[in-house]
């Protein structure tokens, strides 16, 4: 018979406290990841804590993981990584290389070369309140390359992904 790995009581209590706080707080909230668009950073079924006040005194930064509503279905939210910032020019060439303001974006989040640049196959110029977002699983993500998502307005961003709290083996904060 296999023995289960015991979880220290302090960690268990912290997770329970965070879950209760997330259900009753205007500061943080809880969400569950559905789908594979953020693999390997997030997995289907991961439970996350979202910081709703992250951008109260600042703006999203490149590579932040943000949550925003999907405009065509109520109570549906997307989780994506910020790639382009307000006022920037974004393009993805035929080789799947991302350009920001004409320079190659150096990053390590995408898990594969982009097969389809979608809307970004032609240069996109972001407005002063818009962000360009991508899933980390670039070829299995509906994101700013798709007309149904397109550029994200700053006012639509609900918050920043702060930590994975379940399953325990994936516990940790996001950079």
Buried (B, 14 or more C-beta within 10 A) or exposed (E): EEEEEEEEEEEEEEBEEBBEBBEEBEBBBBBEBEBBBBBEBBBEEBBBBBBBEBBEEEBBEBBBBBBBBEBEEEEEBBBBBBBBBBEBBBBBEEEBEBBBEEEEBEBEBBBEEBEEBBBBBEEBEBEEBBBBBBBBBBBBBBBBBEEEBBBBEBEBBBBBBBBBBBEEEBBEEBE
